[in-house]
Amino acid sequence: MEQEEKQIIQMCQEFAYKADKLETKAFGNSDYKANAFVNDFNLLFEQYAFGKQNRTLSGLNFRNPPRYSHVEKAASIETVKVNKSKYEIIFWADKSFNSLKFIVQKKDDGWKLIKFQTCLTANPNERDCSWRTHKL
């Protein structure tokens, strides 16, 4: 595995960990959820992702376990180089429907996330997923 791929995987893992930490904090704290979560998440988004910062509370489903929790518990990690400026990083879970894929792209200021997808396949041994796209 290339050094660049390792750095991209690490970036995805850091984003997932920090986003889950914010979501967990908001899950049990309605004051934080109402008054600070959106700002905190937008700061995280700015650091790790490209795109519009249109995060609002109405668009979120606070979960327990949080949204990206399967990244930390991935059974395996696969990198797919789409082209010289785009990678897909797949965090395969023991059950494929818990698997997550981050799409990252390189622009002037480096590698950042552009979206994530979840696997819709329910077969735990199937790696030929149909992917559903979500906003970060």
C-alpha positions in Angstrom: 0.0 0.0 0.0 1.3 3.4 -0.9 2.1 6.1 1.7 -0.5 8.3 0.1 -3.2 5.6 0.5 -2.3 5.2 4.2 -2.6 9.0 4.7 -6.0 9.0 3.1 -7.2 6.1 5.2 -6.0 7.8 8.3 -7.8 11.0 7.3 -11.1 9.0 6.9 -10.6 7.3 10.2 -9.9 10.6 12.0 -13.0 12.3 10.4 -15.2 9.3 11.4 -13.9 9.3 14.9 -14.4 13.0 15.4 -17.8 13.1 13.8 -19.0 10.2 15.9 -17.7 11.9 19.0 -19.8 15.0 18.2 -22.8 12.9 17.4 -22.5 10.9 20.6 -22.2 14.2 22.6 -25.4 15.5 20.9 -27.3 12.3 21.3 -27.4 12.7 25.1 -27.3 16.4 25.4 -30.2 18.4 23.9 -28.7 21.8 24.9 -25.5 21.0 23.0 -27.5 19.5 20.1 -29.6 22.7 19.8 -26.9 25.3 20.4 -23.4 24.1 19.4 -23.5 20.9 17.3 -24.0 22.5 13.9 -21.2 24.9 14.4 -18.8 22.2 15.7 -19.7 19.9 12.9 -19.2 22.6 10.3 -15.7 23.3 11.7 -14.9 19.5 11.4 -16.5 19.5 7.9 -14.3 22.5 6.8 -11.2 20.6 8.0 -11.9 17.3 6.3 -14.4 17.8 3.4 -15.2 19.7 0.3 -18.7 21.0 -0.5 -21.3 23.1 1.0 -21.7 23.5 4.8 -25.4 23.1 4.8 -25.6 21.0 7.9 -28.8 21.6 10.0 -30.3 19.6 12.8 -33.4 18.7 10.7 -31.2 16.7 8.3 -29.6 14.6 11.0 -30.6 11.3 12.5 -28.6 11.1 15.8 -27.8 7.5 16.3 -26.5 5.2 19.0 -24.1 3.8 17.9 -23.2 6.8 15.8 -23.2 7.1 12.0 -19.5 6.1 11.3 -19.0 3.6 14.2 -18.2 0.7 11.8 -15.1 2.5 10.5 -13.3 1.8 13.8 -14.4 -1.8 13.8 -13.8 -2.6 10.1 -12.9 -6.2 9.3 -10.8 -5.0 6.4 -10.1 -1.8 4.5 -10.0 -1.6 0.7 -8.6 1.3 -1.4 -9.7 1.8 -4.9 -7.8 4.4 -7.0 -10.5 5.8 -9.3 -8.0 8.2 -11.0 -5.0 10.3 -10.0 -7.2 12.7 -8.0 -9.9 10.4 -6.5 -10.0 7.4 -4.2 -12.7 5.2 -2.8 -11.9 3.9 0.7 -14.1 1.0 1.8 -14.4 0.0 5.4 -15.7 -3.5 5.2 -17.7 -4.7 8.2 -18.3 -8.3 9.2 -21.8 -7.8 7.8 -21.6 -6.0 4.5 -24.7 -3.8 5.1 -22.6 -2.2 7.9 -19.8 -1.3 5.5 -19.0 2.3 4.6 -17.3 3.9 1.6 -15.7 7.3 1.7 -15.0 9.0 -1.6 -12.1 11.4 -1.4 -10.8 13.8 -3.9 -7.6 15.8 -4.3 -7.8 19.5 -5.0 -5.3 22.4 -4.5 -5.3 22.1 -0.7 -5.0 18.4 -0.5 -7.2 15.3 0.0 -10.6 15.8 1.4 -13.9 13.9 1.6 -16.6 14.6 -0.9 -19.3 12.0 0.2 -19.9 8.7 1.9 -21.9 5.7 1.0 -23.5 2.7 2.8 -23.8 -0.8 1.5 -27.4 -2.0 0.8 -26.5 -5.6 0.5 -27.7 -7.8 3.4 -25.5 -10.9 2.6 -22.7 -10.9 5.1 -20.2 -12.5 2.7 -21.1 -10.3 -0.3 -18.7 -7.6 -1.4 -20.6 -6.6 -4.5 -22.6 -3.9 -2.9 -25.2 -1.6 -4.1 -24.2 1.7 -2.5 -26.5 4.4 -1.2 -25.0 7.9 -1.1 -25.4 10.2 1.9 -24.2 13.7 2.8 -21.4 13.8 5.3 
